[in-house]
Amino acid sequence: MATFAIKADRFVLPGATMQGGYLTIEDGVFGAWSAEEPDCEVRDYTGCIVGPGLVDTHIHGFYNHATTDREAEGINLSSIELARRGTTCWLPTTFTESVEQIADSCAAIAAADEARDADFVGAHIGGIYLEGPFFTMKHVGAQNPVYLIEPDVDVFSAWQEKAGGRIVKSALAAERDGAAAYCAALDAMGIVTSIGHSDATYDEVLAAVNAGASCFVHTYNGQRGLHHRDPGVVGAAMTTNGTYAEIICDGRHVTPAAIRALVTAKGWDHTVLITDCLGCGGMPEGDYMSGGLPVVMKDGLCYLRNEDGTTGSIAGSVLTLAEGVKNMVDWQIVTAEQAIRMATEVAARSARIDDKVGFIKPGRNADLTIFNGDMTLNDTYVNGVSVTA
């Protein structure tokens, strides 16, 4: 591969956002940023801001493929389409299904990862996220209640074997029997545990956090809310030291004002932008299946389909992470630099994969997301190759 340099107005680098200059890419990996023009091909993105490739740590699928399909080819097709829209790394996220079905989903994701060669230019699989099945019925949401069970480290270990060691994050309700022990055991393995779909009290959440839980699943959604005499899961997400809070940034799951409240309490550097996108993301409106349940996509959102044909509660988003970054800037909640970092380095740290993705550093894969001045997506690079449609 040839050596070239990206020229732009701003570069979001680990230590600071650099004004102007050039970022060198050689053989698909990052070189250094320089204020001086290098002696190589220059690709001009004047007027743009360049950040690391976006990292989506909570996403079930895209472009009519999802983890519940249990097909390696579908995972890789999702990855290609995600990269074209700005996401260069994702954690394929499972649903609450049977123990055997989740194992098969893990095996399919592992097979997708292993099937890739050097020419593949889709979003990297940063690991696997298990959303369930250790949840509470009260906040089951769009998870299938038939398969709810207690946290079980032996069951997790079997899934991890099927995944080839790729599981990096596992969600649970903090009030389930054995939750604290599960959090402690996974933390010792280096696996993130995340609190969600939970009716836990503030103290029950603290017990899980003190045992090792370090993240909160799509904050506000599917959890006991904040009350001045009952802080609940949301209160714990806002106040626990060092933990990370996911937020679906489509403006529909959570209003911008509530997102602002979370960011103000938590800090932008511990708030993770996610999509929670379903497999029908990137597709036209209509009826689909998600996590074994019928859903309908309309007006930019997915809803459960009731037995009588009416639409029920929100099932998930069809957001792209690049759109979420733009939303955060348009709502004036954070700066462009902060929004990009929330979807890259903060996301990567929250899932403990920041040793591989989330930063522009010499020697790492040259994964970039380039935004226009109005924060619309301009271009995406995966391994130094431009992939945007």
Legacy VTK file of the C-alpha trace (Angstrom):
# vtk DataFile Version 3.0
C-alpha trace
ASCII
DATASET POLYDATA
POINTS 389 float
0.000 0.000 0.000
1.128 3.548 -0.724
1.996 6.212 1.803
-0.274 9.249 1.870
-1.285 12.017 4.226
-4.640 13.429 5.299
-4.904 17.233 5.370
-7.709 18.732 7.458
-8.635 21.634 9.719
-8.589 19.624 12.973
-7.355 16.244 14.183
-8.679 14.660 17.389
-5.484 13.095 18.751
-4.953 11.460 22.168
-3.299 14.421 23.861
-5.098 17.296 22.174
-7.038 18.354 19.125
-4.453 19.678 16.696
-5.320 22.586 14.429
-4.517 22.004 10.760
-1.574 19.930 9.634
-1.191 16.473 8.156
-1.645 12.885 9.344
0.486 10.280 7.585
-0.803 6.791 6.793
1.587 4.097 5.601
0.692 0.520 4.648
-2.680 0.806 6.361
-1.425 2.042 9.730
-1.063 5.461 11.292
2.135 7.426 11.119
2.596 10.739 12.892
0.785 14.073 12.738
2.893 16.953 11.447
2.352 20.661 10.990
4.543 20.506 7.875
3.431 18.976 4.590
5.132 15.581 4.085
6.711 14.440 0.839
3.934 12.070 -0.272
0.421 12.085 -1.717
-1.859 14.500 0.178
-5.618 13.942 0.371
-7.242 17.266 1.037
-10.130 17.414 3.556
-9.986 21.139 4.162
-12.897 22.257 6.332
-13.160 18.870 8.066
-12.443 17.436 11.498
-10.697 14.049 11.620
-11.220 11.620 14.488
-10.538 7.963 15.192
-12.937 5.483 13.628
-16.166 5.303 15.626
-16.556 2.438 18.127
-20.106 1.187 18.779
-20.117 -0.879 21.964
-23.846 -1.721 21.966
-25.339 -2.720 18.622
-27.289 -5.823 17.580
-26.827 -5.694 13.831
-27.310 -3.644 10.689
-28.575 -3.832 7.125
-31.060 -6.648 7.739
-28.593 -8.865 9.593
-28.313 -9.389 13.347
-26.513 -11.559 15.871
-29.729 -13.562 16.336
-29.444 -14.783 12.736
-26.384 -16.771 13.825
-24.806 -16.407 10.388
-21.162 -15.409 9.958
-21.803 -13.986 6.501
-24.494 -11.679 7.864
-22.186 -10.360 10.584
-19.596 -9.481 7.963
-22.141 -7.848 5.661
-23.284 -5.739 8.624
-19.666 -4.807 9.244
-19.168 -3.605 5.681
-22.275 -1.421 5.753
-21.454 -0.031 9.204
-18.007 1.037 8.017
-19.545 2.880 5.081
-21.481 4.936 7.634
-18.617 5.822 9.950
-18.376 2.922 12.412
-15.036 1.123 12.145
-15.361 -1.140 15.201
-18.392 -2.721 16.870
-19.310 -5.190 19.564
-21.932 -7.489 18.009
-24.528 -7.615 20.768
-26.676 -10.624 21.594
-30.221 -10.695 22.994
-31.936 -12.638 25.771
-32.399 -16.053 24.170
-31.849 -19.626 25.276
-28.417 -20.607 26.568
-27.914 -22.710 23.449
-28.975 -19.945 21.060
-26.622 -17.433 22.667
-23.803 -19.978 22.373
-24.573 -20.379 18.673
-24.606 -16.585 18.203
-21.184 -16.366 19.844
-19.868 -19.112 17.575
-21.217 -17.329 14.469
-19.564 -14.026 15.451
-16.279 -15.839 16.054
-16.582 -17.546 12.658
-17.213 -14.168 10.997
-14.088 -12.752 12.589
-11.995 -15.741 11.577
-13.268 -15.636 7.968
-11.780 -12.205 7.290
-8.640 -11.767 5.246
-6.305 -8.816 4.774
-8.542 -7.324 2.058
-11.678 -7.148 4.230
-12.660 -3.506 4.814
-15.632 -3.758 7.162
-15.858 -2.615 10.758
-13.583 -4.589 13.075
-15.183 -6.918 15.617
-13.849 -5.503 18.876
-15.455 -8.261 20.917
-18.884 -9.620 21.829
-21.404 -7.988 24.161
-23.933 -10.225 25.931
-27.075 -8.169 26.585
-28.862 -10.651 28.819
-30.245 -13.081 29.757
-29.703 -12.122 33.431
-32.407 -9.425 33.583
-35.550 -8.644 35.553
-39.069 -9.118 34.235
-40.131 -5.629 35.342
-37.744 -3.964 32.891
-37.461 -6.731 30.301
-38.246 -4.287 27.458
-37.639 -5.837 24.053
-35.805 -8.828 25.558
-37.617 -12.170 25.446
-38.959 -12.884 28.978
-39.112 -16.645 28.354
-35.349 -16.945 28.672
-34.581 -14.865 31.776
-32.237 -16.733 34.174
-29.941 -16.049 37.129
-26.302 -14.995 36.521
-24.117 -18.082 36.144
-20.347 -17.987 35.676
-20.259 -21.563 34.359
-22.784 -20.653 31.657
-20.723 -17.572 30.787
-17.576 -19.699 30.500
-19.299 -22.015 28.043
-20.313 -19.017 25.937
-16.771 -17.659 26.092
-15.432 -20.970 24.803
-17.822 -20.818 21.837
-16.739 -17.205 21.247
-13.076 -18.095 21.151
-12.428 -15.707 24.032
-14.061 -12.738 22.285
-16.690 -11.807 24.903
-15.627 -8.509 26.482
-18.870 -7.311 28.111
-21.856 -8.922 29.850
-25.017 -7.212 31.124
-27.198 -8.141 34.094
-29.743 -6.810 36.563
-27.998 -5.980 39.827
-30.823 -7.408 41.973
-30.618 -10.941 40.556
-29.366 -13.629 42.937
-25.622 -14.001 42.549
-25.179 -10.718 40.671
-22.322 -9.410 42.838
-20.456 -12.726 42.681
-20.889 -12.788 38.889
-19.521 -9.240 38.588
-16.519 -10.108 40.743
-15.734 -13.281 38.808
-15.922 -11.589 35.405
-13.939 -8.587 36.587
-11.165 -10.977 37.613
-11.235 -12.321 34.041
-10.957 -8.782 32.621
-14.562 -8.803 31.386
-16.792 -5.742 31.793
-20.122 -6.246 33.558
-22.854 -3.723 32.825
-26.002 -2.995 34.848
-29.260 -2.792 32.925
-32.839 -4.013 32.405
-32.881 -3.729 36.174
-35.177 -2.599 38.980
-32.346 -2.588 41.499
-32.200 -0.129 44.341
-29.306 2.275 44.598
-27.697 0.092 47.281
-28.084 -3.066 45.199
-26.347 -1.340 42.298
-23.566 -0.159 44.613
-23.017 -3.760 45.717
-22.557 -4.787 42.070
-20.268 -1.845 41.322
-18.200 -2.529 44.424
-17.859 -6.119 43.207
-16.600 -5.042 39.771
-19.449 -3.796 37.559
-18.256 -0.765 35.619
-20.882 0.196 33.040
-24.612 0.939 32.713
-26.778 -0.338 29.854
-28.482 2.415 27.782
-28.942 4.722 30.785
-32.558 5.711 31.597
-34.013 3.005 29.350
-34.983 -0.309 30.960
-34.038 0.575 34.523
-35.343 2.020 37.774
-35.398 5.781 37.331
-34.150 8.642 39.473
-36.312 9.784 42.383
-35.193 12.088 45.171
-35.953 9.439 47.811
-35.015 6.486 45.604
-32.007 7.217 43.348
-32.296 3.819 41.680
-30.168 2.614 38.781
-30.129 6.006 37.061
-28.904 7.694 40.244
-26.149 5.106 40.531
-25.159 5.621 36.898
-24.843 9.349 37.551
-22.836 9.129 40.774
-20.640 6.012 40.962
-16.932 6.699 40.638
-15.132 5.541 37.519
-18.097 3.800 35.904
-19.316 4.428 32.372
-22.875 5.212 31.302
-24.138 4.229 27.851
-26.633 6.593 26.229
-28.698 6.089 23.072
-28.242 9.434 21.356
-31.145 9.458 18.883
-33.262 11.973 20.826
-36.164 9.494 20.894
-35.096 6.981 23.541
-33.914 9.828 25.769
-34.693 13.522 25.320
-31.739 15.861 24.767
-32.470 17.551 28.116
-32.149 14.237 29.949
-28.950 13.446 28.048
-27.597 16.831 29.139
-28.453 15.992 32.758
-26.537 12.706 32.507
-23.493 14.281 30.863
-23.463 17.086 33.433
-23.586 14.597 36.305
-21.319 11.916 34.838
-18.946 13.954 32.721
-18.550 13.548 28.993
-15.431 11.440 29.548
-17.499 8.688 31.224
-20.588 8.886 28.997
-20.557 6.438 26.077
-22.450 7.181 22.879
-24.139 4.015 21.576
-26.804 3.198 19.013
-28.466 0.007 20.333
-29.245 -0.395 16.632
-31.302 -3.397 15.570
-30.705 -5.544 12.521
-33.169 -3.494 10.490
-30.923 -0.435 10.729
-30.112 0.903 7.258
-33.294 -0.655 5.830
-36.645 0.865 4.708
-39.619 1.112 7.047
-41.635 -2.051 7.600
-42.017 -5.198 9.708
-38.997 -7.150 10.935
-37.976 -9.657 13.601
-35.626 -8.635 16.407
-34.398 -10.919 19.164
-37.115 -13.389 18.224
-39.840 -10.756 18.632
-41.820 -8.968 15.861
-41.042 -5.280 15.477
-42.128 -2.486 13.178
-39.805 0.265 11.992
-41.412 3.618 11.309
-40.502 7.283 11.699
-36.861 6.468 12.439
-37.526 4.108 15.361
-38.391 0.453 16.050
-41.388 -0.627 18.145
-42.562 -4.005 19.379
-45.501 -5.363 17.374
-48.374 -6.388 19.651
-50.398 -9.546 19.040
-53.348 -7.449 17.857
-51.151 -5.767 15.240
-50.770 -2.449 17.074
-47.377 -0.981 17.941
-46.105 -1.317 21.493
-43.095 -0.012 23.393
-39.810 1.043 21.833
-37.729 -1.977 20.810
-34.518 -0.262 19.725
-33.009 2.296 17.428
-31.956 2.421 13.794
-29.396 5.124 14.506
-25.851 5.233 13.159
-23.125 6.361 15.537
-22.057 9.144 13.171
-25.610 10.518 13.379
-25.420 10.303 17.163
-22.196 12.308 17.236
-23.817 14.999 15.103
-26.875 15.035 17.366
-24.789 15.696 20.462
-23.171 18.692 18.773
-26.411 19.996 17.255
-28.077 19.841 20.690
-25.123 21.851 22.085
-24.560 19.307 24.847
-20.853 18.864 24.073
-18.291 20.166 21.607
-17.445 18.387 18.368
-14.185 17.172 19.880
-15.937 15.799 22.966
-18.665 14.101 20.923
-16.056 12.346 18.784
-14.130 11.234 21.859
-17.341 9.926 23.483
-17.872 7.668 20.444
-14.247 6.558 20.154
-11.790 6.657 23.051
-14.431 6.757 25.828
-16.336 3.903 24.206
-13.156 1.859 23.792
-12.103 2.419 27.418
-15.571 1.456 28.672
-15.259 -1.956 26.977
-11.548 -2.362 27.839
-10.561 -2.542 24.176
-8.692 0.782 24.113
-5.412 -1.070 23.579
-6.577 -1.776 20.016
-9.109 0.868 18.909
-10.440 4.312 19.722
-7.279 6.364 19.276
-5.150 7.742 16.467
-1.715 6.422 17.425
1.315 5.568 15.287
1.384 1.871 14.388
-2.328 1.237 14.905
-4.785 0.367 12.141
-5.560 3.545 10.202
-9.262 3.733 11.056
-10.638 7.253 10.648
-13.962 9.041 10.613
-13.957 12.413 8.864
-16.724 14.941 9.529
-17.639 18.048 7.564
-17.880 21.364 9.358
-21.601 20.761 10.014
-20.758 17.310 11.480
-22.233 15.346 8.601
-20.130 12.365 7.602
-17.601 13.044 4.847
-15.486 9.889 4.686
-14.411 6.784 6.575
-11.164 4.849 6.388
-10.644 1.266 7.526
-7.048 0.068 7.568
-6.141 3.102 5.458
-8.800 2.414 2.786
-11.637 4.856 2.084
-14.942 2.964 2.342
-17.713 5.574 2.544
-20.532 5.120 0.045
LINES 1 390
389 0 1 2 3 4 5 6 7 8 9 10 11 12 13 14 15 16 17 18 19 20 21 22 23 24 25 26 27 28 29 30 31 32 33 34 35 36 37 38 39 40 41 42 43 44 45 46 47 48 49 50 51 52 53 54 55 56 57 58 59 60 61 62 63 64 65 66 67 68 69 70 71 72 73 74 75 76 77 78 79 80 81 82 83 84 85 86 87 88 89 90 91 92 93 94 95 96 97 98 99 100 101 102 103 104 105 106 107 108 109 110 111 112 113 114 115 116 117 118 119 120 121 122 123 124 125 126 127 128 129 130 131 132 133 134 135 136 137 138 139 140 141 142 143 144 145 146 147 148 149 150 151 152 153 154 155 156 157 158 159 160 161 162 163 164 165 166 167 168 169 170 171 172 173 174 175 176 177 178 179 180 181 182 183 184 185 186 187 188 189 190 191 192 193 194 195 196 197 198 199 200 201 202 203 204 205 206 207 208 209 210 211 212 213 214 215 216 217 218 219 220 221 222 223 224 225 226 227 228 229 230 231 232 233 234 235 236 237 238 239 240 241 242 243 244 245 246 247 248 249 250 251 252 253 254 255 256 257 258 259 260 261 262 263 264 265 266 267 268 269 270 271 272 273 274 275 276 277 278 279 280 281 282 283 284 285 286 287 288 289 290 291 292 293 294 295 296 297 298 299 300 301 302 303 304 305 306 307 308 309 310 311 312 313 314 315 316 317 318 319 320 321 322 323 324 325 326 327 328 329 330 331 332 333 334 335 336 337 338 339 340 341 342 343 344 345 346 347 348 349 350 351 352 353 354 355 356 357 358 359 360 361 362 363 364 365 366 367 368 369 370 371 372 373 374 375 376 377 378 379 380 381 382 383 384 385 386 387 388
